[in-house]
Amino acid sequence: MLIVYIGYLLSITFGKGFMATPIADRITLSLPIGLGVIFFAWLMTGVYAYWANNYYDKEVDEMKKKL
């Protein structure tokens, strides 16, 4: 996730011409890419929540039982 955020910020900083490419009347390319970054964050949160609920929590419960 950090790579995606930093990559987006660096592309805005160093790729101003590319990110300013108009794709509609008043919409530039940076808007859908930014929305993609937000969607990716939601997706990664869901993947982590699934992993934590199905694997990590079970292992923690097993460790607690051993103590």
C-alpha positions as CSV (number, residue, x, y, z in Angstrom):
1,M,0.0,0.0,0.0
2,L,2.9,2.3,0.8
3,I,4.3,1.7,-2.7
4,V,1.0,2.6,-4.3
5,Y,0.6,5.9,-2.3
6,I,4.2,7.0,-2.8
7,G,4.0,6.0,-6.5
8,Y,0.9,8.1,-6.9
9,L,2.5,11.1,-5.1
10,L,5.6,10.8,-7.2
11,S,3.7,10.5,-10.4
12,I,1.8,13.7,-9.5
13,T,5.1,15.4,-8.6
14,F,7.3,14.3,-11.5
15,G,4.7,13.4,-14.2
16,K,2.6,16.6,-14.2
17,G,2.1,16.5,-18.0
18,F,0.9,12.9,-17.9
19,M,-1.4,13.3,-14.9
20,A,-2.8,16.5,-16.4
21,T,-3.9,14.7,-19.5
22,P,-7.6,15.5,-20.0
23,I,-9.9,12.5,-20.5
24,A,-13.2,14.3,-20.3
25,D,-14.4,17.9,-20.2
26,R,-13.0,18.9,-16.8
27,I,-11.5,15.6,-15.7
28,T,-7.8,14.8,-15.9
29,L,-6.1,11.4,-15.7
30,S,-5.1,12.0,-12.1
31,L,-8.7,11.7,-10.8
32,P,-9.4,8.1,-11.9
33,I,-6.0,7.1,-10.8
34,G,-6.6,8.7,-7.4
35,L,-9.9,6.9,-7.1
36,G,-8.1,3.7,-8.0
37,V,-5.6,4.3,-5.1
38,I,-8.6,4.7,-2.8
39,F,-10.3,1.6,-4.1
40,F,-7.0,-0.3,-3.8
41,A,-6.8,0.8,-0.1
42,W,-10.3,-0.6,0.5
43,L,-9.4,-3.8,-1.3
44,M,-6.2,-4.3,0.8
45,T,-8.2,-3.6,4.0
46,G,-10.6,-6.3,3.0
47,V,-7.8,-8.8,2.2
48,Y,-6.1,-8.1,5.6
49,A,-9.4,-8.4,7.5
50,Y,-10.1,-11.8,5.8
51,W,-6.6,-13.0,6.6
52,A,-6.7,-11.8,10.2
53,N,-10.1,-13.4,10.8
54,N,-9.3,-16.7,9.2
55,Y,-5.7,-17.3,10.0
56,Y,-4.1,-14.9,12.5
57,D,-6.9,-14.9,15.1
58,K,-6.9,-18.7,15.1
59,E,-3.2,-18.8,15.7
60,V,-3.4,-16.3,18.5
61,D,-6.2,-18.3,20.2
62,E,-4.1,-21.4,20.0
63,M,-1.1,-19.6,21.6
64,K,-3.4,-18.3,24.4
65,K,-4.6,-21.8,25.1
66,K,-1.0,-23.0,25.5
67,L,-0.3,-20.4,28.1
